[in-house]
Every structure is written in C-alpha cells, then in structure tokens.
Amino acid sequence: MVTIKLKKPGTDAAPRTGTARPPVRGSASGVKARPTLAQAQAQRAEREARYQDQLRQRFGDRPPEAFVRRPESSPPPPRPSRSQSTMPDRAPRYAPRAEPTAAPVAAQGPPPPRYEPRPNPRRQARPARRRDDGDDDDRMPAEHAPGSMRLSKRMSELGIASRREADEWIAKGYVRVDDQIVSELGSRVQPHQRITIDAKAKFQQAQRVTVLVNKPVGYVSGQAEDGYEPAVVLVTPANQWREDRSGTRFLREHLKSLVPAGRLDIDSVGLLILTQDGRVAKQLIGEDSDIEKEYLVRVAMADRKRLSDASLALLRHGLELDGEALRPAQVEWVNDDQLRFVLTQGKKRQIRRMCEAVGLQVLGLKRVRVGKAMLGDLPPGQWRYLRADESF
C-alpha cells in the first residue's frame, strides 16, 4: 500500500522571520507632534506678514477700513453714515500713524468724487405708485362685452360640466373657445361661441360613476348625524346587486366624492342616487331641474274617511310651502290606503308636509323612480351602477 501525503501550498517557503504580517496602512505614521509656543507665534507672524503683503499689492498704501485688523482689546469704531466717504483718510495698520497737521483749505485739493448710481431706464419708465388711501370710489370696474358671461357658467348651462369642474379644466388648459385654449379663470364668452373640451377632460368625466341604492330605514342621505350612518356606507363589493347589468367593474376610486343627488329622510326608503358627476347632480337637484320623481305613499285619515276630491285637487296643485307655490304634481290613488305622487321638485319633506296640509298622516314613503332610473327589484340595502340607457 502506498501512502500519499499532501502539503499545503507555501509550506516549502523559508520559515517566517520576525514580522508575522505586513504592517497596517498608516500604522507607522505615529502621532503628529504639536508645535511649541514659540513655533506657533512664529507661524502666526508669518501668516500676518503674508496677509499684509497681499493688502499692499491689492490696495497700495490705503487699504479699506474693512481689511484693517484691530486688536481685540480696542472697541470697534462707529459705522460711517452714507453721507461720509467709505474710504476714510487714515494710515494703514502696518505703518506708524502720523499725526495730522492743519493745512490750508486751498492745499487740500478737491474733495474725492462721490459714487453716483447709474440711472436705470426701466425703473424710470415705470409710473409712480399711488398711495392707497382706502378710497375705492375712483376704481373703475372692468368692463365686459354686452351679453357675455363667465365661461364656467356657460359650460354649466350647456351641460358640459359643473361650474366647479369647469374651473378645474380651465386652469389645466383643457377648454377651448373657438379652437383657442382658454386657461384664465374668470374668462368670459359670448353665447354664440363654440366651446370644446380636451380628450383628457372627456376621459376624466367618463371615469365618474353614478350609483343607485335602495336605502333602508335608519340611514341618512348625506353626512352622518345623530349617530345614524350615511347611505354611502352601503356601497361595498359585498352589497353590489348580483343582477347588475351595467358592465362597470367596482373600483375603490368610485367611492371618492360620491355624494347624494337628491335626499330621502331617515324614515323614507327606496331609490337614492349617489354620483361623482356634477352634471348628474345639476340635472337632478338644480334650480331648473324638471326630472320626475315618483313615490308610493301609504297614508291614513284621522277620522278614517276617504280623502275628498277637493283635497286631492289641492295636492295636485294649489298648495304653498315656505311662502312659495308648488309646481303641479301628479297625485292619484293606487289602492285604498296608498297614493302615487310624481313631482318635479324636491323641497325638504315636501310630500309629508303636503299630506299634513290636507289632513293626511303619512305611514310610509318609498321612492320608486327618478327619471328613467327605476328601483325595480333592487333589494333593500343593495346597490347597482347606473346603466347607459338610464342617463339623465
């Protein structure tokens, strides 16, 4: 049997001598010796001499006062005023100061020229600012062309966007008037001018959604109040109606700025519309809105008698609320204790107050239609998206 003994590389080299490993970088530098007091004073004197030589080469024998070093014990001289010369007649620090001697005025020569700023033609061309004395009677209002109106208002009238949305688009440069970009807020246009919006604005508008909710009792339409939750909390993926045929996929961005377009009080149920689109809100709750809202109202008479024809006629037209005559409404019996209301306006608790005016007590109120949007078979507490064929 043959035994092979392996050796590690480098074992044949000569044995190590005194140094075990190469020295660490910088280890032999040692600690820098500090200068003695005499050496430090000599270095300081040498730096001062170089500094004084630089002053002589730059300013000659009259260096500016700012460059003259003074001993720490002497207080600083007073700051010269603007009327005085910035170059005082004093001897430099590095030369012995001579005592001033009185000399005749004629021998002193002409005074040194004073610095005069160069005139600025732009500043001279500017009109002088008028002091504001608080009297605005002399300020003339900006004149506008006859018949003109604000661009944002005109866009709202045309149904292009809400006024707030129009202002945002104008600031971003998304609005054109007669093919010219208008980016200044407060711009005015004539009714005959053509207004168009950029494709970016159209895309943003197309992303906004409108939601139909079947609101149950106990939810408020707008912001939470008195411990009751707003109806917008029902808009969750779990509560979306399975038979939603809108084709819109739920996104978290759809919950942003989702506000009610028309209200239902806490005791009423039925169709509640929430939208991100300012145009939809204007169509439903604007002053000029004529969208129909249909309600089924369960009522009861105090004496259990049927409502008279005269009272029914008053419900249709002839009542006033808050000192304002109500618009004509469609009111008819559905069965013995249920009325059908079709209104084109939406005052606060309007149907309940109309019924009280003719002696009716409202036992239940349900909204079943707004424009073309029908409540249909949407279950209570669930929601769906507005379809394209239901647009307002």
FILO-513795 format. One record per residue (C-alpha): x, z, y; residue number from 1; residue in three letters. Coordinates in pm, whole numbers, plus 50000, padded with zeros to 5 digits. Last residue first. Layout:
<recs>
[[X, Z, Y], NUM, 'ALA'];
...
</recs>
This chain:
<recs>
[[41958, 48283, 56185], 392, 'PHE'];
[[42117, 48177, 55858], 391, 'SER'];
[[41912, 48214, 55542], 390, 'GLU'];
[[42014, 47882, 55380], 389, 'ASP'];
[[42383, 47982, 55390], 388, 'ALA'];
[[42315, 48304, 55196], 387, 'ARG'];
[[42351, 48651, 55348], 386, 'LEU'];
[[42556, 48876, 55122], 385, 'TYR'];
[[42399, 49137, 54893], 384, 'ARG'];
[[42316, 49507, 54897], 383, 'TRP'];
[[42198, 49797, 54682], 382, 'GLN'];
[[42047, 50136, 54774], 381, 'GLY'];
[[41691, 50028, 54690], 380, 'PRO'];
[[41681, 49725, 54457], 379, 'PRO'];
[[41683, 49370, 54603], 378, 'LEU'];
[[41377, 49202, 54450], 377, 'ASP'];
[[41272, 49019, 54768], 376, 'GLY'];
[[41411, 49160, 55093], 375, 'LEU'];
[[41372, 48818, 55256], 374, 'MET'];
[[41607, 48656, 55503], 373, 'ALA'];
[[41440, 48363, 55679], 372, 'LYS'];
[[41376, 48559, 55999], 371, 'GLY'];
[[41393, 48926, 55910], 370, 'VAL'];
[[41171, 49013, 55614], 369, 'ARG'];
[[41049, 49309, 55405], 368, 'VAL'];
[[41070, 49608, 55640], 367, 'ARG'];
[[40902, 49913, 55487], 366, 'LYS'];
[[40708, 50188, 55662], 365, 'LEU'];
[[40531, 50486, 55506], 364, 'GLY'];
[[40264, 50740, 55596], 363, 'LEU'];
[[40199, 50622, 55951], 362, 'VAL'];
[[39908, 50806, 56112], 361, 'GLN'];
[[39661, 50588, 56302], 360, 'LEU'];
[[39473, 50696, 56615], 359, 'GLY'];
[[39507, 50379, 56823], 358, 'VAL'];
[[39815, 50487, 57027], 357, 'ALA'];
[[39963, 50658, 56722], 356, 'GLU'];
[[39978, 50322, 56547], 355, 'CYS'];
[[40168, 50162, 56835], 354, 'MET'];
[[40411, 50456, 56845], 353, 'ARG'];
[[40487, 50423, 56473], 352, 'ARG'];
[[40528, 50046, 56505], 351, 'ILE'];
[[40769, 50069, 56802], 350, 'GLN'];
[[40996, 50346, 56674], 349, 'ARG'];
[[41258, 50227, 56929], 348, 'LYS'];
[[41171, 49882, 57055], 347, 'LYS'];
[[41224, 49582, 56832], 346, 'GLY'];
[[41081, 49252, 56945], 345, 'GLN'];
[[40931, 48950, 56769], 344, 'THR'];
[[40692, 49150, 56551], 343, 'LEU'];
[[40500, 49072, 56229], 342, 'VAL'];
[[40299, 49373, 56105], 341, 'PHE'];
[[40112, 49394, 55773], 340, 'ARG'];
[[39878, 49690, 55729], 339, 'LEU'];
[[39821, 49910, 55425], 338, 'GLN'];
[[39545, 50163, 55348], 337, 'ASP'];
[[39254, 49949, 55227], 336, 'ASP'];
[[39461, 49645, 55139], 335, 'ASN'];
[[39680, 49392, 55320], 334, 'VAL'];
[[39511, 49438, 55657], 333, 'TRP'];
[[39632, 49231, 55950], 332, 'GLU'];
[[39863, 49259, 56251], 331, 'VAL'];
[[40051, 48964, 56405], 330, 'GLN'];
[[40212, 49067, 56731], 329, 'ALA'];
[[40182, 48962, 57097], 328, 'PRO'];
[[40462, 49095, 57314], 327, 'ARG'];
[[40439, 49450, 57439], 326, 'LEU'];
[[40363, 49535, 57800], 325, 'ALA'];
[[40626, 49755, 57959], 324, 'GLU'];
[[40576, 50103, 58104], 323, 'GLY'];
[[40772, 50273, 57827], 322, 'ASP'];
[[40541, 50117, 57569], 321, 'LEU'];
[[40229, 49916, 57655], 320, 'GLU'];
[[39948, 49794, 57430], 319, 'LEU'];
[[39731, 49484, 57483], 318, 'GLY'];
[[39809, 49251, 57196], 317, 'HIS'];
[[39786, 49265, 56817], 316, 'ARG'];
[[39759, 49641, 56800], 315, 'LEU'];
[[39491, 49630, 57069], 314, 'LEU'];
[[39293, 49381, 56861], 313, 'ALA'];
[[39308, 49622, 56564], 312, 'LEU'];
[[39176, 49897, 56790], 311, 'SER'];
[[38882, 49675, 56893], 310, 'ALA'];
[[38814, 49579, 56532], 309, 'ASP'];
[[38780, 49942, 56435], 308, 'SER'];
[[39017, 50107, 56191], 307, 'LEU'];
[[38837, 50230, 55882], 306, 'ARG'];
[[38735, 50592, 55867], 305, 'LYS'];
[[38925, 50873, 55702], 304, 'ARG'];
[[38869, 51100, 56007], 303, 'ASP'];
[[39243, 51117, 56088], 302, 'ALA'];
[[39295, 50759, 55984], 301, 'MET'];
[[39569, 50676, 55734], 300, 'ALA'];
[[39852, 50423, 55733], 299, 'VAL'];
[[40090, 50244, 55495], 298, 'ARG'];
[[40295, 49989, 55687], 297, 'VAL'];
[[40441, 49668, 55544], 296, 'LEU'];
[[40680, 49513, 55795], 295, 'TYR'];
[[40786, 49161, 55900], 294, 'GLU'];
[[41050, 49089, 56163], 293, 'LYS'];
[[41032, 48752, 56343], 292, 'GLU'];
[[41330, 48625, 56543], 291, 'ILE'];
[[41240, 48573, 56911], 290, 'ASP'];
[[41558, 48710, 57065], 289, 'SER'];
[[41587, 48668, 57442], 288, 'ASP'];
[[41702, 49024, 57507], 287, 'GLU'];
[[41941, 49008, 57214], 286, 'GLY'];
[[41873, 49207, 56897], 285, 'ILE'];
[[41855, 48944, 56624], 284, 'LEU'];
[[42019, 48634, 56774], 283, 'GLN'];
[[42280, 48840, 56958], 282, 'LYS'];
[[42374, 49028, 56639], 281, 'ALA'];
[[42408, 48702, 56447], 280, 'VAL'];
[[42633, 48553, 56716], 279, 'ARG'];
[[42850, 48865, 56719], 278, 'GLY'];
[[42940, 48811, 56355], 277, 'ASP'];
[[43057, 49119, 56164], 276, 'GLN'];
[[42707, 49191, 56036], 275, 'THR'];
[[42481, 49457, 55888], 274, 'LEU'];
[[42114, 49372, 55830], 273, 'ILE'];
[[41867, 49635, 55709], 272, 'LEU'];
[[41577, 49535, 55484], 271, 'LEU'];
[[41364, 49817, 55348], 270, 'GLY'];
[[41302, 50182, 55415], 269, 'VAL'];
[[41180, 50399, 55703], 268, 'SER'];
[[41219, 50778, 55737], 267, 'ASP'];
[[41572, 50758, 55885], 266, 'ILE'];
[[41477, 50500, 56144], 265, 'ASP'];
[[41548, 50132, 56083], 264, 'LEU'];
[[41766, 49951, 56332], 263, 'ARG'];
[[41852, 49597, 56437], 262, 'GLY'];
[[42183, 49416, 56386], 261, 'ALA'];
[[42374, 49702, 56221], 260, 'PRO'];
[[42755, 49702, 56247], 259, 'VAL'];
[[43034, 49591, 56011], 258, 'LEU'];
[[43347, 49616, 56226], 257, 'SER'];
[[43575, 49619, 55917], 256, 'LYS'];
[[43387, 49645, 55586], 255, 'LEU'];
[[43438, 49275, 55506], 254, 'HIS'];
[[43816, 49325, 55517], 253, 'GLU'];
[[43789, 49515, 55190], 252, 'ARG'];
[[43692, 49192, 55020], 251, 'LEU'];
[[43383, 49106, 54813], 250, 'PHE'];
[[43360, 48746, 54689], 249, 'ARG'];
[[43103, 48524, 54855], 248, 'THR'];
[[42903, 48286, 54629], 247, 'GLY'];
[[42575, 48380, 54797], 246, 'SER'];
[[42384, 48414, 54470], 245, 'ARG'];
[[42379, 48796, 54449], 244, 'ASP'];
[[42199, 48870, 54122], 243, 'GLU'];
[[42430, 49158, 54033], 242, 'ARG'];
[[42348, 49335, 54358], 241, 'TRP'];
[[42654, 49499, 54511], 240, 'GLN'];
[[42640, 49878, 54476], 239, 'ASN'];
[[42958, 49920, 54267], 238, 'ALA'];
[[43157, 49692, 54499], 237, 'PRO'];
[[43067, 49915, 54795], 236, 'THR'];
[[42832, 49865, 55091], 235, 'VAL'];
[[42626, 50185, 55056], 234, 'LEU'];
[[42850, 50364, 55309], 233, 'VAL'];
[[42722, 50115, 55570], 232, 'VAL'];
[[42382, 50287, 55560], 231, 'ALA'];
[[42510, 50569, 55778], 230, 'PRO'];
[[42523, 50921, 55628], 229, 'GLU'];
[[42299, 51204, 55747], 228, 'TYR'];
[[42459, 51534, 55856], 227, 'GLY'];
[[42278, 51544, 56191], 226, 'ASP'];
[[42415, 51202, 56283], 225, 'GLU'];
[[42631, 50936, 56117], 224, 'ALA'];
[[42667, 50617, 56318], 223, 'GLN'];
[[42419, 50334, 56287], 222, 'GLY'];
[[42124, 50272, 56055], 221, 'SER'];
[[42060, 50623, 55933], 220, 'VAL'];
[[42018, 50706, 55564], 219, 'TYR'];
[[41766, 50957, 55428], 218, 'GLY'];
[[41503, 50714, 55297], 217, 'VAL'];
[[41651, 50412, 55120], 216, 'PRO'];
[[41803, 50108, 55292], 215, 'LYS'];
[[41782, 49779, 55103], 214, 'ASN'];
[[42097, 49623, 55248], 213, 'VAL'];
[[42160, 49264, 55359], 212, 'LEU'];
[[42520, 49184, 55458], 211, 'VAL'];
[[42657, 48935, 55711], 210, 'THR'];
[[43015, 48808, 55685], 209, 'VAL'];
[[43298, 48704, 55913], 208, 'ARG'];
[[43555, 48469, 55758], 207, 'GLN'];
[[43392, 48161, 55912], 206, 'ALA'];
[[43447, 48300, 56260], 205, 'GLN'];
[[43820, 48338, 56202], 204, 'GLN'];
[[43838, 47981, 56071], 203, 'PHE'];
[[43645, 47846, 56368], 202, 'LYS'];
[[43879, 48029, 56604], 201, 'ALA'];
[[44182, 47882, 56429], 200, 'LYS'];
[[44025, 47534, 56445], 199, 'ALA'];
[[44019, 47560, 56825], 198, 'ASP'];
[[43699, 47586, 57024], 197, 'ILE'];
[[43503, 47330, 57223], 196, 'THR'];
[[43317, 47346, 57555], 195, 'ILE'];
[[43177, 47034, 57728], 194, 'ARG'];
[[43094, 47067, 58097], 193, 'GLN'];
[[42733, 47008, 58206], 192, 'HIS'];
[[42657, 47377, 58270], 191, 'PRO'];
[[42952, 47410, 58511], 190, 'GLN'];
[[43243, 47633, 58426], 189, 'VAL'];
[[43401, 47956, 58547], 188, 'ARG'];
[[43721, 48128, 58443], 187, 'SER'];
[[43702, 48507, 58426], 186, 'GLY'];
[[43982, 48539, 58175], 185, 'LEU'];
[[44248, 48271, 58206], 184, 'GLU'];
[[44335, 48074, 57890], 183, 'SER'];
[[44147, 47747, 57945], 182, 'VAL'];
[[44283, 47454, 57740], 181, 'ILE'];
[[44165, 47115, 57869], 180, 'GLN'];
[[43959, 46888, 57641], 179, 'ASP'];
[[43656, 46903, 57876], 178, 'ASP'];
[[43675, 47282, 57856], 177, 'VAL'];
[[43893, 47401, 57569], 176, 'ARG'];
[[43895, 47748, 57410], 175, 'VAL'];
[[44152, 47884, 57160], 174, 'TYR'];
[[44411, 47983, 57421], 173, 'GLY'];
[[44455, 48339, 57293], 172, 'LYS'];
[[44306, 48496, 57608], 171, 'ALA'];
[[44008, 48258, 57587], 170, 'ILE'];
[[43953, 48348, 57222], 169, 'TRP'];
[[43939, 48720, 57296], 168, 'GLU'];
[[43704, 48664, 57591], 167, 'ASP'];
[[43474, 48455, 57369], 166, 'ALA'];
[[43457, 48731, 57107], 165, 'GLU'];
[[43346, 48980, 57371], 164, 'ARG'];
[[43091, 48735, 57509], 163, 'ARG'];
[[42952, 48660, 57164], 162, 'SER'];
[[43038, 48322, 57018], 161, 'ALA'];
[[42932, 47957, 57016], 160, 'ILE'];
[[42561, 48036, 57061], 159, 'GLY'];
[[42532, 47814, 57370], 158, 'LEU'];
[[42431, 48112, 57582], 157, 'GLU'];
[[42729, 48312, 57453], 156, 'SER'];
[[42968, 48029, 57535], 155, 'MET'];
[[42820, 48012, 57887], 154, 'ARG'];
[[42872, 48385, 57930], 153, 'LYS'];
[[43234, 48359, 57819], 152, 'SER'];
[[43299, 48071, 58060], 151, 'LEU'];
[[43160, 48260, 58357], 150, 'ARG'];
[[42902, 48065, 58551], 149, 'MET'];
[[42891, 47771, 58793], 148, 'SER'];
[[42576, 47657, 58974], 147, 'GLY'];
[[42741, 47631, 59313], 146, 'PRO'];
[[43121, 47644, 59290], 145, 'ALA'];
[[43258, 47990, 59334], 144, 'HIS'];
[[43400, 48150, 59646], 143, 'GLU'];
[[43627, 48450, 59600], 142, 'ALA'];
[[43508, 48736, 59818], 141, 'PRO'];
[[43651, 48762, 60170], 140, 'MET'];
[[43845, 49078, 60248], 139, 'ARG'];
[[43787, 49180, 60609], 138, 'ASP'];
[[43543, 49458, 60515], 137, 'ASP'];
[[43797, 49616, 60283], 136, 'ASP'];
[[43903, 49892, 60523], 135, 'ASP'];
[[44138, 50133, 60346], 134, 'GLY'];
[[44417, 50087, 60599], 133, 'ASP'];
[[44625, 49875, 60366], 132, 'ASP'];
[[44933, 49770, 60563], 131, 'ARG'];
[[44984, 49401, 60576], 130, 'ARG'];
[[45289, 49266, 60403], 129, 'ARG'];
[[45492, 49025, 60613], 128, 'ALA'];
[[45475, 48667, 60501], 127, 'PRO'];
[[45761, 48549, 60279], 126, 'ARG'];
[[45982, 48280, 60426], 125, 'ALA'];
[[46237, 48531, 60549], 124, 'GLN'];
[[46282, 48668, 60199], 123, 'ARG'];
[[46336, 48322, 60059], 122, 'ARG'];
[[46585, 48231, 60330], 121, 'PRO'];
[[46801, 48537, 60258], 120, 'ASN'];
[[47021, 48622, 60556], 119, 'PRO'];
[[47381, 48724, 60475], 118, 'ARG'];
[[47436, 49093, 60524], 117, 'PRO'];
[[47658, 49196, 60822], 116, 'GLU'];
[[47967, 49400, 60749], 115, 'TYR'];
[[48124, 49539, 61063], 114, 'ARG'];
[[48431, 49386, 61220], 113, 'PRO'];
[[48714, 49628, 61291], 112, 'PRO'];
[[48723, 49754, 61651], 111, 'PRO'];
[[48933, 49553, 61897], 110, 'PRO'];
[[49282, 49682, 61983], 109, 'GLY'];
[[49396, 50042, 62010], 108, 'GLN'];
[[49630, 49967, 62299], 107, 'ALA'];
[[49349, 49919, 62553], 106, 'ALA'];
[[49200, 50256, 62470], 105, 'VAL'];
[[49517, 50440, 62546], 104, 'PRO'];
[[49676, 50626, 62262], 103, 'ALA'];
[[49649, 50988, 62162], 102, 'ALA'];
[[49866, 51065, 61864], 101, 'THR'];
[[49750, 51125, 61509], 100, 'PRO'];
[[49978, 51347, 61299], 99, 'GLU'];
[[50134, 51154, 61016], 98, 'ALA'];
[[50032, 51210, 60657], 97, 'ARG'];
[[50315, 51201, 60411], 96, 'PRO'];
[[50274, 50911, 60168], 95, 'ALA'];
[[50118, 50917, 59812], 94, 'TYR'];
[[49781, 51030, 59936], 93, 'ARG'];
[[49731, 50735, 60162], 92, 'PRO'];
[[49708, 50788, 60538], 91, 'ALA'];
[[49371, 50786, 60703], 90, 'ARG'];
[[49179, 50532, 60904], 89, 'ASP'];
[[48849, 50538, 60720], 88, 'PRO'];
[[48743, 50223, 60529], 87, 'MET'];
[[48364, 50253, 60474], 86, 'THR'];
[[48313, 50235, 60850], 85, 'SER'];
[[48054, 50460, 61001], 84, 'GLN'];
[[47695, 50355, 61068], 83, 'SER'];
[[47609, 50391, 60701], 82, 'ARG'];
[[47698, 50760, 60709], 81, 'SER'];
[[48019, 50899, 60563], 80, 'PRO'];
[[47986, 51149, 60277], 79, 'ARG'];
[[48131, 51486, 60373], 78, 'PRO'];
[[48479, 51563, 60236], 77, 'PRO'];
[[48513, 51711, 59885], 76, 'PRO'];
[[48634, 52074, 59872], 75, 'PRO'];
[[49009, 52136, 59814], 74, 'SER'];
[[49105, 52332, 59499], 73, 'SER'];
[[49081, 52035, 59262], 72, 'GLU'];
[[49349, 51844, 59445], 71, 'PRO'];
[[49245, 51508, 59581], 70, 'ARG'];
[[49281, 51162, 59433], 69, 'ARG'];
[[49240, 50864, 59660], 68, 'VAL'];
[[49050, 50579, 59494], 67, 'PHE'];
[[48713, 50639, 59661], 66, 'ALA'];
[[48884, 50663, 60000], 65, 'GLU'];
[[48988, 50304, 59985], 64, 'PRO'];
[[49364, 50230, 59967], 63, 'PRO'];
[[49549, 50166, 60292], 62, 'ARG'];
[[49920, 50094, 60222], 61, 'ASP'];
[[49859, 49788, 60008], 60, 'GLY'];
[[49521, 49760, 59841], 59, 'PHE'];
[[49589, 49603, 59499], 58, 'ARG'];
[[49966, 49636, 59454], 57, 'GLN'];
[[49972, 49976, 59624], 56, 'ARG'];
[[49683, 50105, 59409], 55, 'LEU'];
[[49851, 49986, 59089], 54, 'GLN'];
[[50173, 50163, 59190], 53, 'ASP'];
[[49975, 50483, 59250], 52, 'GLN'];
[[49829, 50465, 58898], 51, 'TYR'];
[[50172, 50406, 58741], 50, 'ARG'];
[[50309, 50709, 58923], 49, 'ALA'];
[[50015, 50923, 58808], 48, 'GLU'];
[[50072, 50817, 58447], 47, 'ARG'];
[[50443, 50912, 58470], 46, 'GLU'];
[[50359, 51250, 58622], 45, 'ALA'];
[[50115, 51322, 58340], 44, 'ARG'];
[[50375, 51226, 58080], 43, 'GLN'];
[[50633, 51455, 58245], 42, 'ALA'];
[[50386, 51742, 58257], 41, 'GLN'];
[[50307, 51696, 57886], 40, 'ALA'];
[[50678, 51688, 57797], 39, 'GLN'];
[[50745, 52009, 57991], 38, 'ALA'];
[[50453, 52183, 57823], 37, 'LEU'];
[[50567, 52080, 57477], 36, 'THR'];
[[50423, 51786, 57292], 35, 'PRO'];
[[50220, 51839, 56973], 34, 'ARG'];
[[50379, 51724, 56645], 33, 'ALA'];
[[50164, 51497, 56430], 32, 'LYS'];
[[50100, 51649, 56088], 31, 'VAL'];
[[50254, 51470, 55790], 30, 'GLY'];
[[50273, 51094, 55738], 29, 'SER'];
[[50385, 51122, 55376], 28, 'ALA'];
[[50029, 51149, 55238], 27, 'SER'];
[[49914, 50842, 55425], 26, 'GLY'];
[[49841, 50642, 55112], 25, 'ARG'];
[[49871, 50865, 54808], 24, 'VAL'];
[[50211, 50864, 54646], 23, 'PRO'];
[[50262, 50669, 54325], 22, 'PRO'];
[[50217, 50877, 54009], 21, 'ARG'];
[[50417, 51131, 53799], 20, 'ALA'];
[[50735, 51113, 54006], 19, 'THR'];
[[51038, 51288, 53845], 18, 'GLY'];
[[51122, 51044, 53571], 17, 'THR'];
[[50894, 50892, 53313], 16, 'ARG'];
[[51043, 50773, 52988], 15, 'PRO'];
[[51151, 50413, 52969], 14, 'ALA'];
[[50892, 50168, 52851], 13, 'ALA'];
[[50814, 50123, 52485], 12, 'ASP'];
[[50486, 50313, 52520], 11, 'THR'];
[[50351, 50058, 52767], 10, 'GLY'];
[[50082, 49924, 52540], 9, 'PRO'];
[[49953, 50176, 52287], 8, 'LYS'];
[[50122, 50167, 51950], 7, 'LYS'];
[[49969, 50064, 51621], 6, 'LEU'];
[[50098, 50196, 51287], 5, 'LYS'];
[[50049, 49966, 50989], 4, 'ILE'];
[[50058, 50128, 50646], 3, 'THR'];
[[50133, 49906, 50343], 2, 'VAL'];
[[50000, 50000, 50000], 1, 'MET'];
</recs>
